[in-house]
Amino acid sequence: MDLHHKLDIFSKQMERSLSNQIDMKSNQESLRLTFETQLENWRILRDEISMDITAERLRIDGLVNTVDDLQAKMSTLECRVATSNHVNPLDNNDVTVVVFGLKFDDCEQIYC
């Protein structure tokens, strides 16, 4: 082989090598952009979940307050019933309350 032919082969190999490096760089950039896009999507999803959790927490807090209020009202009614000569509250439309699933102690006076 003459020198010109060797240089031509070397030049073609260098061109292929340079082309491969350019392709790799392009692929790396594409992967980086894909990763950044996916990362941003995950951040958005995390923020949405955080807002949903906050909304549910507020709703649960409201329910807890309602249950606490109902328990306090039931205690007040029980005290009134206990001090009212044991009148059946179901005979008085002003104090009739129907509650399902409310916790109570065996020592409480509940009239049915």
SULFENBEL-V647150 format. One line per field, one symbol per residue. phi: phi as a letter, one per 20 degrees, with the letter a starting at -180 (. if undefined). burial: I if it has 24 or more other ideal C-beta (glycine too) atoms within 12 Angstrom, else O. A space follows every 50 residues. Layout:
BEGIN
phi: ???
burial: ???
END
This chain:
BEGIN
phi: .efffffffffffffffffffffffffffffffffffffffffffgffff ffffffffffgfffffffffffffffffffffedllffffedffcfcdcd mefbefefeded
burial: OOOOOOOOOOOOOOOOOOOOOOOOOOOOOOOOOOOOOOOOOOOOOOOOOO OOOOOOOOOOOOOOOOOOOOOOOIOOIIOOIOOOOOOOIOOOOOOOOOOO OOOOOOOOOOOO
END
